[in-house]
């Protein structure tokens, strides 16, 4: 199973390489792919990466303070989501917290450089292997064996690769604006769903309008008007249309009331 490991910047690259090597030890059936090593000399790097993005099962995006808003990270993440479900695109937060991210990166499953969080990432990858997946008990033993090695190398990589130019932290106003926008979008979607449900309910109700006990007296009144010659075809049709009845329903009512025509002195139905 191929795993695409995305990076941008020296610190992100160092962690991406660490993750790639470490995963091969923990889950030997996995095939991590990282552009720093796996592109042949002379290959057109853009086309090569684009091709690899079409042939992966899991994507891991290594994010730092300095690259979280970089176009290349956003491009690769967007390309990954076209072929994978969101639960198979995982962001690895190297020196970030989830609150530091904004959409679209904020929508994915986040992994922190902590034992419990990395364990969940490993479980996700293992579950994607289907018949080649390891029994979870064995996977846990392997993970525990290699975790200390990962933790030490991770901290060393951070020391050897200090942060470069960092994007300014998000302001409270920016975070609140995003929450407000998401809340409004959710409210709009809920409102649209409610309108759709209500519309179907109203349609069903009007189709059965004259069949209900509550409206028996309405139909009786219409019949009396027909018998008295006070209601023409056009008036009946106009009334039924005003109540949002379907054309098939209107035709059925016209047939039903047609038998009263001869009883009407004016020849009206």
C-alpha positions in Angstrom: 0.0 0.0 0.0 1.4 3.4 -1.1 1.5 6.3 1.4 2.3 9.7 0.0 4.3 11.9 2.5 4.0 15.6 1.7 6.4 18.2 2.9 7.6 21.8 2.3 10.6 23.4 3.9 13.7 21.9 5.7 12.0 21.1 9.0 9.1 19.5 7.3 11.3 17.6 5.0 13.4 16.2 7.9 10.3 14.9 9.7 8.8 13.5 6.4 11.9 11.5 5.9 11.8 10.2 9.5 8.2 9.2 9.1 8.9 7.4 5.9 11.7 5.3 7.3 10.0 4.7 10.6 6.7 3.5 9.0 8.6 0.9 7.0 9.9 -0.6 10.2 6.5 -0.6 12.0 4.3 -1.6 9.0 6.5 -3.5 6.6 3.7 -3.9 4.0 3.5 -0.1 3.7 5.3 1.8 0.9 5.8 5.4 1.9 6.7 7.7 -1.0 8.5 11.0 -0.5 9.7 13.3 -3.3 13.2 13.9 -1.9 14.2 10.3 -2.5 11.8 8.6 -4.9 11.9 10.8 -8.0 14.4 9.5 -10.6 17.1 11.8 -11.9 15.9 13.5 -15.0 12.3 13.0 -14.3 10.0 16.0 -14.5 9.2 16.5 -10.8 5.8 18.1 -11.2 4.5 15.3 -13.5 6.0 12.6 -11.3 4.5 13.9 -8.1 1.1 14.4 -9.9 1.2 10.8 -11.1 2.0 9.4 -7.6 -0.8 11.4 -6.1 -3.2 9.3 -8.2 -1.9 6.0 -6.9 -1.9 6.2 -3.1 -4.1 4.9 -0.3 -3.1 7.3 2.5 -1.7 10.8 2.5 0.4 12.3 5.4 1.0 16.0 5.2 3.8 17.3 7.4 2.9 20.8 8.6 5.0 23.4 10.4 4.5 27.0 11.4 6.4 28.1 8.3 4.6 26.0 5.6 1.0 25.8 6.7 0.0 28.5 4.3 2.4 27.6 1.5 0.8 27.0 -2.0 2.7 23.7 -2.5 1.3 22.1 0.7 -2.2 23.3 -0.3 -1.8 21.9 -3.8 -0.7 18.4 -2.7 -3.3 18.3 0.0 -6.0 19.3 -2.5 -4.8 16.7 -5.0 -4.8 14.0 -2.3 -8.4 14.7 -1.3 -9.6 14.3 -4.9 -8.8 10.6 -4.8 -9.1 9.8 -1.0 -11.7 10.2 1.7 -10.9 12.8 4.3 -10.2 10.1 7.0 -7.3 8.9 4.8 -5.6 12.3 4.6 -3.8 13.0 7.8 -1.9 16.1 8.8 1.1 15.6 11.0 1.5 18.8 13.2 5.2 19.2 13.8 5.1 22.4 15.8 1.5 23.3 15.5 -1.8 22.9 17.4 -5.1 22.2 15.5 -6.3 25.8 16.4 -3.4 27.2 14.4 -4.9 25.8 11.1 -7.7 27.2 9.0 -9.7 25.6 6.2 -9.1 23.6 4.2 -6.3 22.1 6.3 -8.4 22.4 9.5 -10.8 19.8 8.2 -8.5 16.8 8.3 -7.5 14.2 10.9 -4.6 15.8 12.9 -1.7 13.8 14.3 0.4 15.3 17.1 4.0 14.1 17.8 2.8 12.2 20.9 2.6 8.5 21.4 -1.2 8.2 21.6 -1.7 10.4 18.6 0.9 8.7 16.4 -0.5 5.3 17.5 -3.9 6.3 16.0 -2.2 7.3 12.8 -0.5 3.9 12.6 -3.8 2.1 13.3 -5.4 4.0 10.5 -2.7 3.0 8.0 -2.8 -0.6 9.2 -6.6 -0.8 8.7 -6.2 0.4 5.1 -4.1 -2.7 4.4 -7.1 -5.0 4.6 -5.9 -8.6 4.3 -2.3 -7.6 4.8 -3.0 -5.7 8.0 -1.3 -6.8 11.2 -3.2 -8.1 14.2 -3.6 -5.1 16.5 -1.9 -6.9 19.4 1.2 -7.5 17.3 1.0 -4.0 15.8 1.0 -2.5 19.3 4.1 -4.5 20.3 5.9 -3.3 17.2 4.8 0.3 17.8 6.1 0.2 21.4 9.4 -1.2 20.3 10.1 1.6 17.8 8.4 4.5 19.5 11.3 5.7 21.6 13.5 5.7 18.4 11.0 7.9 16.6 10.6 10.3 19.6 14.4 10.8 19.9 15.0 11.3 16.2 12.0 13.7 16.0 13.4 15.9 18.8 16.8 15.8 17.2 15.3 16.8 13.8 13.7 19.9 15.4 16.9 20.9 17.0 18.9 20.5 13.8 16.2 22.3 11.7 15.2 25.5 13.4 12.1 27.4 12.2 12.6 29.7 9.3 10.2 32.5 8.4 7.0 31.9 10.4 3.5 33.1 9.3 2.0 35.3 12.0 -0.4 33.4 14.4 -4.1 33.6 13.7 -5.8 36.4 15.5 -8.9 35.8 17.7 -10.9 37.8 15.2 -9.8 35.5 12.4 -10.7 32.4 14.4 -14.1 33.8 15.4 -14.8 34.8 11.8 -14.1 31.3 10.6 -16.4 29.8 13.4 -19.1 32.3 12.4 -18.8 31.4 8.7 -19.0 27.7 9.4 -21.9 28.2 11.8 -23.8 30.2 9.2 -23.1 27.6 6.5 -24.4 24.8 8.8 -27.5 26.8 9.6 -28.1 27.4 5.9 -27.8 23.7 5.1 -30.1 22.8 8.0 -32.6 25.4 6.8 -32.5 24.0 3.3 -33.0 20.5 4.5 -36.0 21.6 6.7 -37.6 23.4 3.7 -37.2 20.3 1.6 -38.8 18.1 4.2 -41.6 20.5 4.8 -42.2 20.8 1.0 -42.6 17.0 0.7 -44.8 17.0 3.8 -47.1 19.7 2.3 -47.3 17.9 -1.0 -48.3 14.7 0.6 -50.9 16.5 2.7 -52.5 18.3 -0.2 -52.6 15.1 -2.3 -54.8 13.6 0.5 -56.6 16.8 1.3 -60.2 15.8 0.6 -59.7 12.3 2.0 -59.2 13.6 5.6 -62.1 13.8 8.1 -61.2 17.4 8.9 -61.9 18.5 5.3 -65.1 16.6 4.8 -67.2 19.7 5.2 -65.1 21.6 2.6 -65.8 19.0 0.0 -69.5 18.9 1.0 -69.7 22.7 0.5 -68.1 22.5 -2.9 -70.6 19.8 -3.9 -73.5 22.0 -2.8 -72.1 24.9 -4.8 -71.8 22.6 -7.9 -75.4 21.4 -7.4 -76.6 25.0 -7.1 -74.8 25.9 -10.4 -72.5 28.4 -8.6 -69.2 26.8 -9.5 -67.8 26.5 -13.0 -65.0 24.2 -14.3 -62.7 27.2 -14.4 -63.5 28.3 -10.9 -63.0 24.8 -9.5 -59.7 24.4 -11.3 -58.5 27.8 -10.1 -59.3 26.9 -6.5 -57.6 23.6 -6.7 -54.5 25.1 -8.3 -54.4 27.8 -5.6 -54.2 25.0 -3.0 -51.1 23.6 -4.9 -52.8 20.4 -6.0 -51.1 18.4 -8.8 -52.6 18.2 -12.3 -53.4 14.5 -11.9 -55.2 15.3 -8.7 -57.2 18.1 -10.3 -58.2 15.9 -13.2 -59.4 13.2 -10.8 -61.6 15.7 -8.9 -63.1 17.0 -12.2 -64.1 13.5 -13.1 -65.5 12.9 -9.6 -67.7 16.1 -9.8 -68.6 15.6 -13.5 -71.6 13.4 -12.4 -73.2 16.5 -10.8 -73.2 18.5 -14.0 -76.7 17.3 -15.1 -78.0 18.3 -11.7 -76.8 21.9 -12.2 -79.4 24.2 -13.7 -76.6 26.3 -15.4 -74.7 23.3 -16.7 -71.8 24.0 -14.5 -69.9 21.3 -12.7 
